[in-house]
Amino acid sequence: MTTPAELLRRFDPTAGFIGLLGLQFDEVTPTRVTAHLEIGEQHLQPYGLVHGGVYAAVAETLASVGAMVAAGSDGSGRGAVGLENHTSFLRTARAGQRLDAEATVRHAGRRVHQWAVTMRDAEDGRELATSTVRLLLVDPEKV
């Protein structure tokens, strides 16, 4: 049986899109994923605020990792691909702030998962954005 830690080794946190975001995973289980990032200049839009796409990317990344760990924990090696990402922007954030994100599973079916993601300002705990992400579980050779 493949463990969550073994599945996560597929994700090099310094490479690819996760590395570009600067996302650091804190906890990964089949039902909950937490991570954080230090907001830098690369996360900002021209007005100096975090770009909404950063929130959507963080949400989809956490939900995808959680669904992949849940799907693959039976040893099948199945993964997850996004079907839908609805992200609502609640408050602004700027460079120098730390963003804490938590994804929890709402529905874990045989083929489809739905995850709720909340992103907060680490200093005061205020919500910055919330997301609902729906994912399809797939066999790696069919992607």
N, C-alpha and C positions, 0 to 999 in steps of 0.2 A: 504494500500500500504506500502511495506517495504521500509524504507529510506536507503540511502547509509550508514549512521552511524549504523543503526541496523544490516545491513549485515556485516559490518566490525567487529562487536562484536564477530563474529565467529572466528576471528583471534586474539588470544592472542599474542601480540608482544613479550612477554617474554617466550613463550613456543614453542615447536616444531622447525621446520626448520627456521622459521622467527626469533625466539629467538636465535637460534644457529648463524645465520648470524649477529644478532645485528641490523637488519634493523628497522628504525624508519620512519613511514609514516608521511608526512607533509601535503599532500592534496590528497583527494580521491573524484573523481567525475566519472560519467559514461563515460567521454571522456578524462580524464587526471588524472594521478596518479603521485605524487612525493614522494620521500623518500630519506633518507641518511643513511650512516653508517660510523663509525670511523673504519678505517682499522687497524686491530690488527694482532698479530702474528698468530692467528687462520685462517686468510685469506691468508696466504702466502704459496708458494711452496718452495722447498729447496734452491732456489737462492735468497730468500728474497723478491720476487715480488708477487703481488696479483695473486693467482691461477685463471686461466681462467674460471674455474667452478663457481667461485664467481660471476663473471660478468653474466654468463649465468643464474645462480640462481636468481640474483637480477632482471634481465630482465623478466624472466618467472613469478616471484612473482608479480611484478608490473602489468604486462599485465593480469595475471590471476585475480588479485584483481579488476582491472578496468573492465574487461569483466564480472566478477561476479556481480559487482555493477550495470553495465548496464543491464545485463540479469535479475537480480532479482528486479530491481527497479519497475517492473510492478506488484510486489506482488506474482509472480509465485514461487519464491524461487529457480529458476534455478541457476546453477553454471557454471563454466568453467573449462575445462581440456585442457592441452597443446597438440597440434598436431605436432608443428614444432617450433624449436628455432634455429635461425641462428644468432650467435654472432661473431662479428669481434673485435679483440683486436688491439687497435691502439697505446696505450702508456702504459708504465709501471707505477705502483703505489707501494708504500711501506707502512709499518706500520707507523702510525702517521698521515697519510693523511685522509681527509674526502672525501668520494665519494658522490656526489649528483646525483640522477637518476630521469629521467622524462620519463613517458610512455604516448603516445598519440594514440588515436584510428585512424587507417587508413581506416578500413572498419568494419562496425557493421551490419552484416546481421542477419537474423532470427536464423541461426544455427552456423555460423562461424564468428569470429572476427579476425582482424589482427591489431596488435599494433606495433608501432615503439618506441624503447627505446634508450635513450642516457644516458650514464654515464660519468660524468665529475669530474675533480679535483675541489673541492670547492674553493680552493685558487686562482687558475689562470683561471678557466673556460675551460681549455683544455679538449677535448674529450679523454676519456680513452678507451671506447668501445661503440659500437652501436649494436643493435639487432633488428631483426624482429621476432615477435612471433605470431603464428597462433593458435587459440584456438577453441574448439568445445563447444557450449553451451549445457548443459545437465540438465535433471531432476535429483535431488539428489538421488532418489530411483533407478535410472538406472546406477549409477556409480559402 
